């Protein structure tokens, strides 16, 4: 645990001592639950998110589900110095998860439109258990993107590992686009989830999009989840992401039933440095998202 805390401290130190850049790519899709966790969850056992974040997480689950999500993002209060119109961000997400076959996995359809362009992405994840406590998986993404970064169709992969050391501690690791098909989207993330008791979970993710100069594109995300009632969960998280030039906080609410669940998230973010082409220094982005899961 001391090593984890030391790594978190060094990550924070690097973030505040490096030079930023203006991100021109499109942001990866997050489920409503991930959004309410401020994006953290590489080491969390999740069903729908196995098609987007860590494919290894689904090996520890035994249920099938269909998921639908709709998200929007807009400027909560425009700065007086703004002279151009901000295009609201729209995102739709559909996920079908299957754990009945020998190779657990999921399929996802994503559509995102924002100031930097638009993207349609199809994702397929496959995973396999190794022993009782470890899972390995891969996500294959096929994207048709029209953005300021790239105007083409392309494939890229996400590799994922998850290890459950005991009932309280889980570790996870992901590498996005290890072959750097689109170098700007490459990143690696390490995460940990620690369960304080039956009601409280704490999640930390740290990573970067640069191997040689880690601090230039470093990010850190953490969240806490509280089980308020038997089937109701409250979440709070924060993030500081130099790769995207964003920082902020997130709140979330979930209700989980035997066949149906509902998630809602409310996330506020702002730019870290005064260098963004779309959002001004004094502005905050408000993202609202809701997701519905039907289990079968």
Secondary structure, 3 states (H helix, E strand, C coil): CHHHHHHHHHHHHHHCCCCCCCCCCCCCCCCHHHHHCCCCCCCCCCCHHHHCCCHHHHHHCCCCEEEEEEEEEEECCCCCCCCCCCCCEEEEEEEEEECCCCCEEEEEEEEEEECCEEEEEEEEEEEEEECCCEEEEEEEEEEEEEECCCEEEEEEEEEEEEEECCCCEEEEEEEECCCCCCHHHCEEEEEEEEECCCCEEEEEEEEECCCCCHHHHEEEEEEEEEECCCCEEEEEEEEEECCCCEEEEEEEEEEECCCEEEEEEEEEEEECCCCCCCCCCCCCEEEEEEEEEEEC
